Amino acid sequence: MALVRYRRLDATGDEEREPAMGGAFTLRGLTSGRYALRAEQLGLENSPAGAEVEVEVTAGNTTGGVELRTGVR
């Protein structure tokens, strides 16, 4: 299982987290704006997070096809 960390780029505050079961994840209730997402493998000690991916979210739309990779090879 992986963990998706995400944050809105134009806001301050902590990252939010969402589990990714079976390689899939859904982030619900996001407001419009640009977000940074990254994934990390759970259960592995000192597992590095993958590269950050930026995504534009618009109200009333679904953004699909976002591919994240963990830092584990």
C-alpha positions in Angstrom: 0.0 0.0 0.0 1.1 3.5 -0.7 0.3 6.9 0.8 -0.4 9.9 -1.4 0.6 13.3 0.1 -0.9 16.4 -1.4 -1.0 20.2 -0.8 -2.4 23.2 -2.5 0.4 25.2 -3.9 -1.0 28.7 -3.2 -1.9 28.0 0.4 0.1 27.5 3.6 -0.4 24.5 5.9 0.4 20.9 6.3 0.2 18.2 3.6 -2.9 16.1 3.5 -2.7 12.3 3.2 -4.8 9.7 1.4 -4.1 5.9 1.2 -3.7 4.4 -2.3 -5.1 0.9 -2.2 -4.1 -1.3 -5.1 -2.3 1.6 -6.8 -5.5 3.8 -7.1 -6.5 6.9 -5.1 -9.2 9.5 -5.1 -9.0 12.9 -3.5 -12.4 14.2 -2.8 -13.6 17.7 -1.9 -10.6 19.6 -3.3 -11.2 23.3 -4.1 -10.1 24.7 -7.4 -6.4 25.4 -7.7 -3.0 23.9 -8.4 -1.9 21.0 -6.2 1.4 19.1 -5.6 1.1 15.3 -5.1 3.7 12.7 -4.3 3.6 9.0 -3.2 5.5 7.0 -0.7 5.5 3.2 0.0 4.1 2.3 3.4 5.6 -0.5 5.5 9.2 0.1 4.4 11.5 1.8 6.8 13.0 5.1 5.6 11.1 4.7 2.3 11.8 7.8 0.1 8.8 9.6 -1.4 8.6 9.8 -5.2 8.9 12.9 -7.4 6.3 15.6 -6.9 3.6 15.9 -9.6 1.6 19.1 -10.1 -2.1 18.9 -11.0 -4.6 21.6 -11.8 -8.0 21.0 -10.2 -11.2 22.8 -11.4 -14.6 22.8 -9.7 -17.0 20.3 -11.0 -14.5 18.3 -13.0 -12.6 15.0 -12.5 -8.9 14.9 -13.2 -7.8 11.4 -14.2 -4.7 9.8 -15.5 -2.4 11.2 -12.8 0.5 8.8 -12.3 2.6 8.9 -9.2 5.6 6.7 -8.4 7.1 6.0 -5.0 10.8 6.4 -4.5 11.2 2.7 -4.1 12.7 0.8 -7.0 
